[in-house]
Amino acid sequence: MITIQKEGVRFPARQIYLWILVALVGIFLTACVRPASSGMGSLKGRQLRISSGTEKDMFKVPLPAPTSSPTPSPVPLPSVTHPPPALTATATAAFITTVTTTASQEMTPVPDRTISVPILLYHQIQDDGNSRFILPVSDFRAQIKALAEAGYHTISMSRLAEVIRSGGQMPEKPIVLTFDDGYLDTYENAYPILKEFGFQGVVYVITGTVGTEKSYGYMQAEELQALVEAGWEIGSHSISHTDLKTSRLGMGTDIQKSKDDLEALLKTPIRTFSYPYGLANPWIEDRVKVYGYDSAVGLGTFITHSPKTLYYLSRREVVRGASLADFKALLEENNSENPDPTPDQDR
């Protein structure tokens, strides 16, 4: 066995080697725990805690590698400020205005407006016959003359519907003159009188009377086209003029096909519809809207209209035997509580 002797003390070589190894391990561990001049700074006052977890858990957050660059100066923390002051009255008003404006841009309400415009309903203008729906030519002329002298101006149904829906300009004292069914005397008798006073009308055509065996006594394409060129509006009065709830053709055919046929015949948009006999219900009114009309008219006693009545606009009927005073009363609002009259089924 090899031994080393120092000042009379003899040490085995194996024991000396063991002391050297322990010293080296101690130096190595010291270097790992307290690296000199490293970028990590001193660990004085810190506790190194190693959990009893797995090796993978122990190295979830790796320590930064040592660097030879100088330790950066600490970044000063921002100073503590007082809470922001409360909004002033002006700032608060501006904030509320901004929020309100943004909300209004996202949701535009339906305009809550009412418009007072008389809509009159005529059928036949001729001297033959004594039906309540046949007005003598002289009576009709006297009524139109009275409108002109009172300062009325005619507008189309589509124009009225547009103003009701979206607003807009109308002439002073507007009025709508409508003629149901499309009788030939509307062209022969009513049209010349209206033209004399600078007025136009709206004709609602039963399309089953155009170009068929039922055409006698009704306007055809030539007369209807002449009215369009003179500034009149053409609307649909269905194909068969039957109660739409019991139409043998079907509501879709009576409402939609009549529109398509008139547009193909006259090459002009058909935007307004007249309910046969003035009969409708919410479902029928919705179908008229779905099939592409902008408005629809029925019967009534009022002259005030709103967005809620666009698909059943009230028309006042002008009947045979009414005096000029009775006629002028149709131009004023009816404030009575009487319900609208029941439409005549024999029309």
C-alpha positions, 0 to 999 in steps of 0.5 A: 500500500502506498503511503505519504509521510508528512512531518512524521504522520503517514497517510494512505494514498487512497485517503488523500485521493478521497480528500482531493475529490471531496474538495473538488466537488465542494468547489464545483457546487460553490461555483454553481450556487454562487457564480461570481460576477454573473448577470443573475445578481446575488442570491443572498437572502433567497431560498432555493426550494426544490420540490419533490416533483419529477425532473420535468416539473423542476425545469418548467421555468428555465433560469436565464443564461449568464452573460458578461454584459454589465447589470442594467440599471433598474427601471424606475416605477411610475409614480402613483397618480390620483384618480381621474377627475369626474367628467364635467357637465360639458364632457358628460353631455358630449359623451351622452350625445356620442352614445345616442348618435351611435345607437341611432345609426345602428337602429333607425326607428320607423317614422312615427308620422301621419299625413293628411291627404284625401284619397277619392274613389271613383268607378264609372263616369258616364250619363247612362245608368243609375247605379250609385257607382255611376257618376254623371259627367256634369257632376264629375266636372263640377267636382274637379272644377271645385278642387282646382278652385280650392287649390288642390294638386293631384299626386300619384299613389306611389308618391304618397306612399313614398312620403308616408314611408320616408318623408319628402316634399308634396305640393300644397293641398295634395289629393289622390284621385283613383278609378277602380276597375279600368272602365273605358269611360275613365279614358273617354270622359274622366281623362279629358276633364282632368287634363283640362284642369292639369290633373292626373289620376290612378287607375286600378285595372282588372287584368282579366278584362284586358285582351279577353272576351270580357274586354267590352267596356274596359280600357285596353293596352292602347288607352292604358298606355296613353294614360301612362304617357299623360302622367297617370299611374296604373295599379292592379285590381287583381285578375278576377275581382273576387274576394281574395280570401275565396279566389278560385285563381288563388291569392298569389295568382290574383295579386302577383300575376296581375302585376307581372302581366301589367308590367309586361303589357305597359313596360312600367312598374306596377307599385300599388294594389286595390283590394277587390270590394275593399276586402283584406286581412293582415295575411292578405296585406302581407302577401301584397307587400311580399309580392312587391307592391309599395302600397295598397288601398281599400275603403274608409272614412279617414284622410289621415295615413301613416306607415302602419296603414301603407297596405290598407290606405283609406279611400273615400268613395264618391257616389251618385247623387252627392251634392257639391257640399257633400263632395267638399266634406269628403276633403275634410277629416272625419273625427266621428267614431262611426266605423267604416261602411261595409263594402258593397259586395255587388260592385 
